[in-house]
Amino acid sequence: MWNALWMALQPIVSLPTGYVVGHEALVRGPADSPLATPAGIFAEARNTGAEALVEAKCRQLAIAALFDRLPAGQTLFLNVDLTLPNIPLDPLGRSLDSGRIAVEISERTPIFRGSAALAQIAAWRGAGYRIVLDDYGAGYASLGMAITVHPHILKLDRDLIADVDHDSFRYDVLRSMVAMWHDKHVKVLAEGIETPEELAALMTLGVDYGQGYLLGHPAREVVVGTIPGWDRLAARSSPATAFSLSSPLKRLLQWTDADQAAWWRYGPALHAIQQTFRNSARPLLSSVLPEGSAAEDALLEQYGTLLAQDPRLPEVREKARQLGRGHIRTGLSPSWYAILYNLYFQAYHEVQLQRPDIELPPLPMFRRRWLWDLAETLDAYDDSLLSQLGELTHRVADLTQLAYQDALTGLPNRRGLEHAWERHAAHAPLEPGALLILDVDDFKNVAEQQGPQSGDAVLRAIGQRLSEHFPEPFLVARVGGDEFGLWLPGLLHIREFKPALRRATAATTAAHGLTLSGGVAWYPRQNTRFQELFFQANRALRVAKTHGKQSVVDSHSNRRYRLGDLNSTLSEESPVS
């Protein structure tokens, strides 16, 4: 009966972008049978003493899904039960790409210092697999276990995120939790997302990845790129996005007579919120408003008036538009709406904690009402923003070019390389890649013998040659002096860029009599931070220069690949120290 099992795949989504970064493999059985669900499958396995057999079968099916169904660049999230030892990740013994597998540790597994389970996790981590602590907040998956395991990704249990959109205590706890794990360079994944309101709260909290029926059901088919309907879902879920969509937003909010009747019943709470808001906003406004306290009071009074009245009335809508124009007159940018929006919700939570005797409006209702007001006030910005947009775009483009481009070669500089890497990591955070740093051997001799202008011409030619041999999606940058940095997304081994590097090196030698040395580091196998990867690649480059130049050193395997014989392939030498 175990041969009837199959693997459904549920997408794991980057919440900032809606991009599918991977899929979790979830076992299924024949429909309308006791094995239709994972609970039924594992219950039957326990009853028949087949737990190890079923665990091995599940891993085999999941790895098969990786080979047969997942596109390049996506990660397989593979659940394992460490209470069943001595089962390989792939029982069939196939060669696995560790950079594409995230091992999910089950909450059923007690893990403590010195345990065999912790030793197995350490071995997987050392081999380049990412470690995911599943169901954080349930079972054994506690804070103590998270500290012991130190995962790459922490997966929040559904019980932690349920109702986060209107449970202020839960929201504040999760905010602290997310900030703490981000400080330790641990990504946070929320599972079981079911409503747009939950998604909005989690996006506001800065949760990195999401999973749940709202984003995609488990299915035989995989999802590639951005999840279907993400633009619509993000507009509905993200206040920051919704600010620029005032008309669709107002249709979504649907402020009704019943809403307004209920709103007026919360008069004491609204007054307390407004007072708290004024106390928080005044110091901020005083730092930017040249007119002083009179302008502050007038602006804050307008906010209070809007909050208390029916937003559908023409005179109230006009007041909201006057408020928007008032922001323009006082020189406040649109970003102040986001700041004041956050202050209003901070005031809501402060009143909730400090005044338990006051009945507050439900948080979703409060959010809908405040967004309605924001939509109206933002309408007043449209004409002004459109008239200035062209000029602003050109200015930003000029500044960006100065900040991220190398003036000599026209290539990105080190800052531009880092910026491109960060965009890739945000868009496809689990796609592997190589950071290669190349140095022109003995370049100082060119400058000394032929003069600085000749040296500049040589660097421009080498940069152009590298760009020709490493076209998009690869990126070539000049990172300083005679060093070039290359970001090579999707690559996992030196042999994958060997031919292009050999041709570029041969052309450099033929044109200028110069050779290249290099060092390479691997994302995310070695690190997920650009500065650390750059340091590792640069250190490997120094090792290559020390051991005779004309070679590339892999900082992960600590092996040197010789570039001396340009008519043959890269040849692997012994490990270097």
N, C-alpha and C positions, 0 to 999 in steps of 0.2 A: 504493500500500500504506500510505502514511502516513495516509490518511483513516480507517484502521481503529484508530488509536490512541485511547485514552481515559484519563481521569484517575481513579485511585483516591485516596481521602482517608483519611489515618491520623490519629487524634486526638492532639492535644497536650494534656497533662493537668497541671493545677496539683497538685503533690504534697502541699501542705498540706491541700487540700480534696477532691481527686478530681474537680474541676470541669473540663470540657472548655473550654479557652480558644480553641482553633482547630484547624485541620487542615492537614497538609502534603499538597500535591498530588504524587502519584507516578504517573508515566506507565506505562501498560500497553498491551499489544497483544493480538492474538487468541491465545486459549489454544492449546496444542499447535502453536505456530509459533515460528520463530526470534525473533519480535518479542514473545514473551510476557513477557519481563523487561526492565527498563531496560538491563541489560548488553547483551542481544541487540539492542535498539533502537539504542543508540548505536554499537555495533560495526558494524551494517549501515550507519548513517549515515556513519561514517568510511570504510567500504569503497566507498561509492557517491558520496562527495563531497557528501552532503546534510546536513552538520552544521548549517549555518545554517538550512536549511529545517526540520529537525526541532526545533531550538531554538525557532524562532518558533512552530511548531505546538504545542509543549509549553506555551509561555507563553499562547497563545491558549486552549487547553483549560483551563488552570488558572484564568485570569481568568473564563472561562465558568462554571467551578464556583463561583467566588466569587459571581457574579451569580445563578446558578440554584439552588444547592444549600446554601450556607452560610447559617445564620440570622444575623440582626442581632446584633452583639456578639461574633461569632467572627472570628478572624483567619485569613487565608490565608497559609500559609508557602510561598513561591514560590521554587523553585530557579532560579538563573540561572548561565550559564557566560559569564564575562566575557572569555574568550579569543575569543568571537564578538561583536565590537562592533557598534554601530549597529543593534541590534534593540530596539525599544521594549518596555516591559513588556507592553503589549497591542498586538500587531500590527494589530488592528482599529481602534485609535485611540479607544476608548471612554473616557469620563471616569471616572477611578478615584478611589476614596476611599482616600487614602494611609494613613489611620489604621487601615485594616483589612487592610493588606498588610505582611507581614514578608519582606524579600528575603533569601534564603539564598545566601551566597557560596560557591561550590563550592571544594573543596580542590584542584581541578585548576588553579586560577587563581593564578599568581605575582603578588603585589601588593607594590609597593615605592613609596617616596616619588617623586612626580613622574610616576607611571605613569598612563596613560589610565584604567585600571581603578579606581584610587584616586579619580580625579576624578569618575568616574561614581558611585561609592559616595557621595562627598560631595554630589553633586547629589541623589541619592535621599534622603539624610539631610535635606538642606535642605528637600525637598518634603514631609517628614513621614513617610516610610516608615521602618519599623524595620529595622535591619541585623542579620542573624544570620550569624555565622561558623560554617559547617557543618563537621562532621568534625574538630573541634579535636583535635589529637594524631595526625592522619594527613595524608599528602601535604604540601602547602605550608602547611597550617593549623597553624602553629607559634606559639610564644609571640611571636616577633618580628612575625609577621603580625597576631596579635591586637592587639598594641600599636599597630601602624600603622593598622589598620582601626578600632579602638576601637568594637566592635559594641555594640548594645543587649543582645543575647542571644548567649551563647557555647554552642555545641552540642557536648557531649562525645562523642567517637567511641566506638563500642561496645568497641573494644580497650582503652580506658581504664577502663571500668567493669566489664568481665567479671571475675568472681570477687572483686569488691570486698568481698563479705561474709565471705570467709575468707583474703584476702591482706592482711595487716596493713600491709605496705609500701605497697601500692597505696592502701589506705584512708587512710593518713597523708598520702600525696602529694595525693590528691584533697581531703582536708580543708583542707590549706594552699591548694590551688588555688581552691577555692570561696570561702574566706575572703578571698583576695586580690582576686578579681573582684567579690565583693560590696562590698568596700571601695571599689572604683572604680565602684560603682552599675551593674554589669553583671549581668544575670540569667543563671543557668546552667540549661541544658537537657540532660538525659542521654538519649541515644537508644540503642535496642537493649536495653531492660530486658526480661528474659526470665523471671526468677524472683522469688518473693516475698522471698527473702533479699536479692537485689540491691536490690529496692525499699526494704526496711527500712534497709539501709546508706545508700542515697542520701537517704532521708528524714531519717535521723539527721545526715547531713552538711549538711543544709539546702539541698539542690538544689531549685531553684524549680519546674522543669517536667520532665515525663517523657514518653517516647515508646517504644513497643516492643510486641511481641506480647502481653506480659502485660497491657497496658493497652488494646489494641485493634489489630486487624489492618487493613491497608489494604482499603477496600471502597468500593462505589459509594454506600452510605448514609452519612450523617453521624450523629454522636452529639451529642445536645443535653443540657445539664445535667451531672449527675454520671455517670461511666461506670458501666455495669451491674456490680453486685456489689462496689462500692467499699467498703461497710461491712465486708463479709467480708474483702476483701483487705487493708484498712487494719488490721483487727484482727489479721490474721495477720502483717502486715509491720511494724507499729509497736510496739516495746516499751512506749512511753509509753501507747498505747491499750490494749495487752494487759494492763496492770497491773490494770485494773478488770474484767477478764473471766477471773477465776481458773479457774472450772470448764471453760469451753470451751478455755482455754489449756492446762490439764492434759491434756485429751483430745488436743489437737494435739501436745503435746510427746512423749507416749508413751515415757517413760523405761523401758527394757527391761532384762532380765537381762544381755544382751550389752553394753548401754551401761554398766551398773554394773561389770561385769567389766573392761571397758576403762578405766573411770574410775580404778579402784584401781591400775592399772598406771602412772598418771601421778602417783603419790604425791609424788616429789621436786618436780615442777613445781607441784603444788597448794600444797605447803608454801612454796615461793619466792613464789608469787603472794600467798598469805595474808600473808606477812611484808611484802611490798611494800605491800599494801593497808593493813595496820595502820599502817605508817609514814606513809602519805598521809592516812588517816582520822583519826588521833589528834589532830592540831592542829585539825581542823575540829570534832570532837566536844568538845574541851576548851573551845571558845568558847561552847558552848550547853548543856553538861551541868553543872548546879550541884553535883553530887556530886564532881566532880573525877576524878582518874585511876582510882580504883577502879571507878566506873561505866563509864568508857571501856573499861577492860580487860575488864570483864564482858561488855559489849555486843560488843566485837570478838571475844572468845573464842567467843561464841555463833555469830557468823558463820563462824568457822573450823571449828567443830564441824559445822555444817550442810554446809559445802562438802565435807567429807571422807566423810560417811556416806551411806548409801542413803536417798534422800528418800522412798521408798515405805513404809518401815517406820513403823508407828504411833507408836513412841516418837520418831522423828526428826520426823515431822509435828507432833507435840505440841511439840517444841522450837522448831520454826519458828513455831508459834502463840504460844508464850511470848515469843519474840523480838518479835513484833508487839505483844503486850501491854506488853512492856518499853519499846518506843518510846513508847507512850501514857503510861506512868508517868513517863518522863523528859521528857515534853513535846515530843518530836520529831514534827514533822508528817509526813504521808505523802510530802511532796516529798523528804524525806531518802532515801527508797528510790531515787529517780532519781539523787540525788547519789552515793550509795554504789554504785549500779549502774555509773555512769560510772567511779568510782574502781576498781572491780574490773577493768573492761576496760582502763583505763589501766595497772593493775598487770600484766595479761596481756601487753600490748605492751612494757612496760618489761622484763619477764623475757625476752621473746622477743629483745629487742635485746641485753640485758646478759649473758644466760646461754645462749649458743648450744649449750652442752654438755648442756642439759636438753631432753628431748622434751616438748613441750606438747600438751595435747589439742587437736584441731581446733577452730577458733573457733566453727563452728556448734554443735558438741557442748557447748562451754563455755557458749554463750549459752542453749541449751535447758535445761541443768542449773540455771543461775542463775535463769532465769525460773520454773522449777518452784518453787524455794525462795521466790521473791518472791510467787508466787501463794498459797502457804500462809500466809506472814506477813501478807499483806494481808487474808486472811479474818478475822483477829483485829480488824481495824479496822472491820468492817462495822457492828456494833451501835453503836459509839461515833459513827461518822460519821453514821449515819441519825438518831440522836437529836439531833445538833447541826445537821443540814442545814437544817431550816426556819429556825432563828434566824440561821444564817449567811447564808442566801439573802436574808433581809430586810435584814440589815446591809449586805451588798454592794450591794443595790438602792438603799438610802438614800445610801450613799457615792457610788455612780455618779451618782445624780441631782444631788447637790451638785457633783460634779466637772465634769459635762458639760452642765448646764442653766443657762440664764440666768434669774435669779430674777425679773426685771422682767416679761419677756414669756412665760415658760414655754417658750420655744424653746430648742433647743440653743445653747450658746455656741460660741466659736471652738474650744475643745477638743473639744466634741461634734461639730462639723462635721468636724474633722480625724479624729476617731475613726470617724465614718460613712464618710468617704472611704477610710480605711485598710481597713475591712471590705470595701468594694466592690472596692478594688484587690487584696485577697487572694482574694476569691471569683471575680472576673472581671477579672483583671489586664490583659487586652488589650482590654477594652471601652472605647471612647472616652467622653469626657464633658467638660462645661464647668464651670468654677468662675467664678461671677459674683459680683462684689462691688458692692453698691449703697449709695449714700450719699444721705441726705435733704438736698437743697439748702437752704441758709439755715435750718437747723433751730434754730440758736442764737437766732434772732429769736423763735421760739415760747417758748422757755424764759425769755428776757429780758422779753418783753411779757406773757406769761400766767402765768408761774411754773413751777417745776419739776414740780409735780403735773400740770399740763396737758401739759407736754412728755412726761412718762411715759405719760400716756394716749394721746397721739398715737403714740408708738413701739409701744405694745401694739396699737393699731388697725392700724398699717401692717404689723406682723408677722403679725397675723391675716389681713389682706388678701392678703399675699404667699403665705401658706400655702394660702389658698383657690384662688388662681390657679396655684399650683405644687404640686399634691397629689403623693402618693407615685406613682412611686418617687423623685420629686424631694425635696430636703431644704432647708428654710429655717432659717437660724440668725441670731441677733444676735451679731455678732463684736466689738462694742465701740461705745460712744457711739451715734451715729445711723447706724451701718453695719450692713448685713445681708449675709450670705454665702449663696449658693445653690449647691448641688451638683446638677448636671443630667446624670445618666448617660445615655449613648446618643446624645447630641447632638453634631453636627459643625459646625454653622454657626449664626450669630445668627438667621437667618431661621426656625429651628426653634422658638425660644422667643419670637419677636417678638410673636405675638398675645397670649400670656399677659402678657408684660411691658407691652404697650401698655394692656391692660385694667387691670392693677394700678396703672399710673402715672396713668391717667385717673381711677380711683376715688380715689387719694390726692389728686390736685389738686382734685377735686370736693368732697371731705370737709374738707380742711385747707388748701387753697390752696398746697400744696407740690409740688415736682417732684423727680425722682430723676435721679441720674447713676450711671454704672456702668463697670466694666472687666471684661473676660472673658479667661481663659486656658484652654488646651485640653490635656487629658490624653488620651493620652500624647504627642501631637504636639509639645508644647513641653517637657514635663518629666514625670518620673515620681515626683517628690517633692512632697508637699503644700506644704511651706514655700516652695519655689521657685515653684510655681504661684500660691500666695497672693500672693507678692511681685510676680509679673508682673501679676496681675489688679489688685492695689492700685495699682501704678504706672500702669496704663492708666486706672484711675479718676481719678488725679490729673491725667492729661492731659485727660480729659473735663471735669473741673472748671475747668481752666485755659482751655479753649477754649469757654467760654460755658455750661457746665453743660447739663442736660436732654439728655444724650446718653450713648451707650455706645461705648467704644473697644475694638476687638479688638486685643489685645496681639500676636497673631500676624501679622495682615495690616497692622496699624498704621493701620486705617481707623476713622473715627468715624461712628456711626449716630445721626442726630438724633432726639430724643424730643419736640421742641418742639411740633409739630403733632399733637395727640393724636387728631384725627379722620382722619388718614391713616396710611399705613404708615410704618414706619421708613425714612428716606431716607438713602442712602449719600452721604457727602461725600468730599472729597479726602483723600488721606493726610495724617496729622498727624505732626509731629516732636516 
